Amino acid sequence: MGKYEAQGSGLSDPATRKKLYTVAIVVAAVIVATLVTLRIITLDDVQSFITLTVSVVGILGGVVGLVAAALARANVDPPK
């Protein structure tokens, strides 16, 4: 929280964050629906993109977990 930020304001407030996420999801859905309706993209393109995104996020999550585990192991002090 910033020096002059009131408690419960900004993105640290869960209610504000939830509203922002909801607006972002709705805007993205409207954009995708418009692109599909105008036949600029197909539903198969959307499904392929979602599959690719899920795969990349899963791989990155695994790599981050491995790196975090390696760093945690390296930072442990030996017993005295």
Secondary structure, 3 states (H helix, E strand, C coil): CCCCCCCCCHHHCHHHHHHHHHHHHHHHHHHHHHHHHCCCCCHHHHHHHHHHHHHHHHHHHHHHHHHHHHHHHHCCCCCC
